[in-house]
Every structure is written in structure tokens, then in C-alpha cells.
């Protein structure tokens, strides 16, 4: 039986880093609001507000906060793995993967299966070819790319944590240097496919900053502090790369652009992540004082318990708001027009309310399992193989969408053509493999 937010807030140890919990919620909340704002839905389909009004792309330097979420992930993964490693005798990799992925994969797979059923029903009824319906079936899975990348971060935590424990800032510098080298090979020498390596180097470098925070190496705020230096270096680097290099202004992907800072990630996006991490670390102490207040802390705990569910379903809520508007016979104003802007607060409030309804319906799948003092040791290779299948399937589904389930539509994941049914099968099969990586042997805890 689940605990209330008040009970969980009261049970949190005094040593818990509450600011990390706030950053996790705030980053996902910012992404949700950004998606609601950027979606430019009209009778012709679904566009992007930032493509219609290019000067607004500067807003992505504040709204593209996924680096903060991955930074927080690095911090949490380091603490979790080290805790398990201290307590257990024997290999803990499989147990670590299952523990970290359980709350992520269950709500994700439920979302995928529900939307697969909806997409099949729509396409069997002959409604999958409409401009709006077709665009919606493509759009709804796009945010899953973040979950695929997060799976890779969890899988790479043990080896990268060992590198961090040996080299510290040098491990981060090596990943950042590798990201820079990839861009040189891509833009200066035209090496094909090399850009896809930065899906690993860029995001794992940001993740590595979370390891540094876990060791207290991003502390001592002040004008000459490491957070300030990191923020200044990242911001200056991003500005210089965008101003003088082949990098676009937007830190999110734009329709039809030849070069994206997001897919694949670039050195400019890594610099953007550096300045964001430095900036949020400079706010750490005032935010921590705020979170000492019981009401503020209870709100953060409550939001953390449903954050992933809200993230998965927020686009569904937004699409439903537009569907209701069309169903009532109300005309959709031209995106970026005065009438469109006037409706923005109403649409966002309605999307927030409907997201709350969807969270209430699906939040139980995000609830943590029963905590135990020990768990199955399991097969590390089997768990790693399952995680790899999951991340490839989820990344593939974010690219294919659900609009071509019945016609064999495929998208290219790196150099691998992948259909939506194949991606769904890989994600579900990988999750089952992770879960079944448990063996009868159990991790023995010291003490």
C-alpha cells in the first residue's frame, strides 16, 4: 500500500539532498510547459512555434533543461550504485539495473501499449491518414528519446563511475573532448555517421557532472567558484559556437533544419548543458533554505511521485484539448496570431488539468515496488542485453511514431531500419529480459 506525500516527506532523512529532488521535478515540468507552448496546431497539422517565429528560439537556452535532468540522474545513480556496492557481497550490476529501471520502464511500457492500441484502432477505422491524426500519432512518441538515453546512462553508470573515481574531472574532460572531436570529424572532414557517437559522448559528459556533484566537487558557490566557472565557460562556449560555427541558435530540434543541436547532440549542446548545470548549482543554497519549509518539501515529494507519468502523458493531454476544441466546432486560430496567443493560457490550463486526470489513472504504474534488504543478484550480461534492447526499441519508437503500424513504415536508427512493431517488440522484450535477469541466488548484504 502506498504512502502519502506527507508521510514520505516526514520519513526523508535529514541528510537527503532535497535540492536534487526539486531539480528533477522542475526540469521535467519545464519541458512539459515548453512542449505545450511550442506545439502550433492548425487544421493543416502540427507545427513548431519556434519555426514560425525564429527569434523565439533564444528561449530554448532557458527552456531546454534536459541536461539538468541527466545531471541529476548522474548524481542519483552514483549514490545508488555505491550504496548497493557497499552493502552487497558479489556482483550487483543486474540488481542495480532492475532497481533503477523499474519505476521508469513500467509506466513507459504501459504508455506505449495503450497508445499502440489507440493507434491500431484509429488506423483500422481508416483515420490514420488525416493531417492532424497522422501528425498526432507521430508526435506522441517523440519525447521517448529522453527515456532511451536515460536507459543508456543507467547501463553505463558502473564503468563510468569507476573512471570518475580514478580520474575525477579528467573523465568529464575526456568525454567532452571526444564530443568535440566528433564534431570536427563531422563538420570539418565530413566523416559519415560519426555524429551519432555524440548521443553517447555529450549526454554521458553531462551525466558525469552528476558524479562530480555526488563527490562534492561542484560546491563552494561564489563568484570564483566551480559552478560559476562552469556556467561562464559553458555560456561563452555556446555563444561562440553558435555565432561562429555551423551550429543553429535553437537548442531543440527544428523541422527541416540541416543541422540540429539535439539529434544528434553537438558540442554546442554540451556547452549549453555546462552553463545550465553551473547556474542551477549557484542557486543551490537559497533553494535548500526554501525546501527546509515543510509545505514546500511536501509539494516536491508529491510531484516527484508522479513526474514520469506526467511527462509521458502530457502530449496526450495537449492533443486531447485540441481534439475537444475541434469536436465542439471551434475554429483553430492561425498559430502565432493574436487569437492564438490569447488562447495559450486557457489551453495550457486545460492541458494541465487533463494531465492531472491521466496521472490519477496511471500513477500506480510509477509507484516503487516493495523495498527489501536484499534482492536477486541475477545475470549482469542478461540485464545489460535487456537494457540495450529496451533503449534501442524506445529510441526507435520515438523516431518511427505510431502512424505506420499497419503499412511497414520504418525509420533509420543510426544505420538500422526499424519499424514501429519491431521497436515495440524490442522494448517489451528487453524489459522482460531485465526483469528475468534475476536468479535464485540473492545478494548477501554485509552486517
Order of alpha helices (4+ residues) and beta strands (2+ residues): alpha-alpha-beta-beta-alpha-alpha-alpha-beta-alpha-alpha-alpha-alpha-alpha-alpha-alpha-alpha-alpha-alpha-alpha-alpha-beta-beta-alpha-beta
